[in-house]
Amino acid sequence: MMLAARDLRLTYRDAATEVHAVDGVSLEVREGEFVGILGPSGSGKSSLLYLLAGLKAPSSGEVRFLDQSYGALAQDALAEFRRAHFGFIFQNHFLINHLTSLENVRAGGDGASDALLGELRVDSCRDKFPWQMSAGEKQRVSIARAVVRRPKVVFADEPTASLDRPNAGLVMECLRRVTQGGTLLVVTHDESILKGATRVLRMEAGRLAADLPPGPS
């Protein structure tokens, strides 16, 4: 199994309250899958994604990728491991404001940056700075940056949350196309963007509540 989690828990305190953001989740993800993780705000879906991506450390439990346990790696080694294997897309594009689109993509690593901008239909933004682009253009540039090294897994946290429906559809179409053959995990509250998913998981109160049939292709 490429990515596996066993009895993951993430607990923290909010004032006097103990919050179980992720509460005993186990799952396995195979190479080439497109997995959607659905759930309302506060259900723990983003926390689960961050644990699976090695961006947060669990309170207990284990995550393994290609049989490497994250917990066995020092922080610097884990950061290098993530960089070697993963791409990340967040709700905020996190583009560097003083760099052009092309420079932002190249900052993600070596790869066919120009061709990728064309594939994502933002080649016209090649020499533009983030403040000169629309929300949809910035999100597509952030996708290009995330996948320029052709990572084995792309983790996307609400990648269309700030977009209208036409732009959301375009972003997801682009994302599925440029990650074809790779593995894609998408957290969302909007089931409509999970068209073509191989599996859809639903989270409630920090737990996986259901494994739903995939939506139509």
C-alpha positions as CSV (number, residue, x, y, z in Angstrom):
1,M,0.0,0.0,0.0
2,M,1.4,3.4,-1.0
3,L,0.0,5.5,1.8
4,A,-1.4,4.1,5.0
5,A,-2.6,5.6,8.3
6,R,-3.3,3.6,11.5
7,D,-5.4,4.8,14.4
8,L,-4.6,8.5,13.8
9,R,-5.5,10.9,16.5
10,L,-5.0,14.7,16.8
11,T,-6.1,16.2,20.1
12,Y,-5.6,19.8,21.3
13,R,-7.0,22.1,23.9
14,D,-9.2,25.1,23.1
15,A,-9.4,27.1,26.3
16,A,-10.9,24.5,28.8
17,T,-12.1,22.2,26.1
18,E,-10.3,19.2,24.7
19,V,-10.8,18.9,20.9
20,H,-10.5,15.6,19.1
21,A,-9.9,17.0,15.6
22,V,-9.0,13.5,14.3
23,D,-10.3,10.6,16.4
24,G,-9.0,7.1,15.5
25,V,-8.8,7.2,11.7
26,S,-7.3,4.3,9.8
27,L,-7.2,4.2,6.0
28,E,-5.1,3.1,3.0
29,V,-4.6,4.8,-0.3
30,R,-3.4,3.1,-3.4
31,E,-1.2,4.5,-6.1
32,G,-3.1,6.4,-8.8
33,E,-6.3,6.9,-6.7
34,F,-8.3,10.1,-6.6
35,V,-9.7,10.3,-3.1
36,G,-12.2,12.9,-2.0
37,I,-12.6,13.7,1.7
38,L,-16.0,15.4,2.4
39,G,-17.3,17.0,5.5
40,P,-18.7,20.1,7.0
41,S,-16.5,22.8,8.7
42,G,-15.0,21.4,11.9
43,S,-15.3,17.8,10.9
44,G,-11.6,17.2,10.9
45,K,-11.1,16.7,7.2
46,S,-8.3,19.3,6.8
47,S,-6.6,18.1,9.9
48,L,-6.6,14.5,8.5
49,L,-5.1,15.8,5.2
50,Y,-2.3,17.6,7.1
51,L,-1.6,14.4,9.1
52,L,-1.5,12.3,5.9
53,A,0.8,14.8,4.2
54,G,3.2,15.0,7.2
55,L,2.5,18.7,7.8
56,K,1.2,18.0,11.3
57,A,2.3,15.3,13.8
58,P,-0.4,13.1,15.3
59,S,-1.0,12.9,19.0
60,S,-0.9,9.2,18.5
61,G,-1.0,6.7,15.6
62,E,1.2,6.4,12.5
63,V,1.3,7.4,8.9
64,R,3.5,5.5,6.4
65,F,4.3,6.4,2.8
66,L,6.2,3.8,0.7
67,D,6.7,1.9,4.0
68,Q,8.5,4.9,5.5
69,S,7.0,6.0,8.9
70,Y,6.9,9.8,9.3
71,G,7.5,9.4,13.0
72,A,10.9,7.8,12.4
73,L,12.2,11.0,10.5
74,A,13.7,14.1,12.1
75,Q,12.0,17.4,11.1
76,D,14.6,18.3,8.4
77,A,14.5,14.8,7.0
78,L,10.7,14.8,7.0
79,A,10.6,18.2,5.2
80,E,13.0,16.8,2.5
81,F,10.8,13.6,2.3
82,R,7.7,15.8,1.6
83,R,9.5,17.8,-1.0
84,A,10.7,14.7,-2.8
85,H,7.3,13.0,-3.0
86,F,4.4,15.4,-2.4
87,G,2.8,18.5,-3.9
88,F,0.5,20.8,-1.9
89,I,-2.5,23.1,-2.8
90,F,-4.1,25.1,-0.1
91,Q,-7.2,27.3,0.1
92,N,-4.9,30.4,-0.1
93,H,-2.7,30.2,-3.2
94,F,0.4,31.4,-1.2
95,L,2.1,32.7,-4.3
96,I,5.1,35.0,-3.8
97,N,4.0,38.5,-4.6
98,H,7.3,39.8,-6.0
99,L,7.7,36.9,-8.4
100,T,6.0,36.4,-11.7
101,S,3.8,33.4,-12.4
102,L,6.6,31.6,-14.2
103,E,9.1,32.4,-11.4
104,N,6.5,31.1,-8.8
105,V,6.2,27.8,-10.6
106,R,10.0,27.5,-11.0
107,A,10.3,28.1,-7.3
108,G,8.4,24.8,-6.9
109,G,11.2,22.8,-8.5
110,D,12.6,21.9,-11.9
111,G,10.2,20.9,-14.6
112,A,8.5,22.0,-17.8
113,S,7.1,25.3,-16.3
114,D,6.2,27.0,-19.5
115,A,4.4,23.9,-20.9
116,L,2.5,23.4,-17.6
117,L,1.2,27.0,-17.6
118,G,0.0,26.4,-21.1
119,E,-1.7,23.2,-20.1
120,L,-3.5,25.0,-17.3
121,R,-4.5,27.8,-19.6
122,V,-2.6,30.5,-17.8
123,D,0.3,31.0,-20.2
124,S,-1.0,34.5,-20.8
125,C,-0.1,35.2,-17.1
126,R,3.5,34.0,-17.6
127,D,5.0,37.4,-16.8
128,K,2.3,38.7,-14.5
129,F,2.6,39.1,-10.7
130,P,-0.1,37.6,-8.4
131,W,-1.7,41.0,-7.8
132,Q,-2.4,41.3,-11.6
133,M,-4.3,38.0,-11.8
134,S,-7.8,36.8,-11.1
135,A,-8.5,34.3,-8.3
136,G,-8.9,31.5,-10.8
137,E,-5.7,32.3,-12.5
138,K,-3.8,32.5,-9.2
139,Q,-5.2,29.1,-8.2
140,R,-4.2,27.5,-11.5
141,V,-0.6,28.9,-11.1
142,S,-0.5,27.4,-7.6
143,I,-1.5,24.1,-9.1
144,A,1.3,24.4,-11.7
145,R,3.8,25.1,-8.8
146,A,2.5,22.1,-6.9
147,V,2.8,19.6,-9.7
148,V,5.8,20.9,-11.7
149,R,8.0,18.1,-10.2
150,R,5.3,15.5,-11.0
151,P,5.0,14.5,-7.3
152,K,3.7,11.0,-6.4
153,V,0.9,12.5,-4.3
154,V,-0.9,15.9,-4.5
155,F,-2.7,17.0,-1.4
156,A,-5.4,19.7,-2.0
157,D,-7.2,21.4,0.9
158,E,-10.4,23.1,-0.4
159,P,-8.7,24.1,-3.7
160,T,-11.9,25.8,-5.0
161,A,-13.2,27.4,-1.8
162,S,-12.8,31.0,-3.0
163,L,-13.9,30.4,-6.6
164,D,-17.2,30.7,-8.4
165,R,-18.6,27.5,-9.9
166,P,-17.3,27.9,-13.5
167,N,-13.7,28.7,-12.1
168,A,-14.0,25.8,-9.6
169,G,-14.9,23.4,-12.4
170,L,-12.0,24.6,-14.5
171,V,-9.5,24.3,-11.7
172,M,-10.6,20.7,-10.9
173,E,-10.5,19.7,-14.5
174,C,-7.0,21.1,-14.8
175,L,-5.9,19.4,-11.5
176,R,-7.2,16.0,-12.6
177,R,-5.5,16.4,-16.0
178,V,-2.1,17.4,-14.7
179,T,-2.1,14.7,-12.0
180,Q,-3.2,11.9,-14.3
181,G,-1.3,8.7,-13.3
182,G,-0.5,10.2,-9.9
183,T,-2.4,10.1,-6.6
184,L,-4.7,13.0,-5.7
185,L,-6.3,13.6,-2.3
186,V,-8.9,16.5,-2.2
187,V,-10.6,17.8,1.0
188,T,-13.8,19.7,0.3
189,H,-17.3,20.5,1.6
190,D,-18.5,20.6,-2.0
191,E,-19.3,17.1,-3.4
192,S,-19.7,18.5,-6.9
193,I,-16.0,19.0,-7.4
194,L,-15.3,15.3,-6.8
195,K,-16.4,14.2,-10.2
196,G,-14.3,11.3,-11.3
197,A,-13.1,10.4,-7.8
198,T,-12.3,6.7,-7.3
199,R,-13.4,7.0,-3.6
200,V,-15.2,9.5,-1.5
201,L,-14.8,9.5,2.3
202,R,-17.0,11.4,4.6
203,M,-15.8,12.8,7.9
204,E,-17.9,13.7,11.0
205,A,-16.6,14.8,14.4
206,G,-13.1,13.6,13.6
207,R,-14.0,10.2,12.4
208,L,-14.5,8.6,9.0
209,A,-18.3,8.1,8.9
210,A,-18.7,6.6,5.4
211,D,-17.0,5.4,2.3
212,L,-19.3,6.7,-0.5
213,P,-19.7,5.5,-4.1
214,P,-17.7,7.7,-6.5
215,G,-19.5,10.4,-8.4
216,P,-20.1,10.1,-12.2
217,S,-17.0,10.4,-14.4
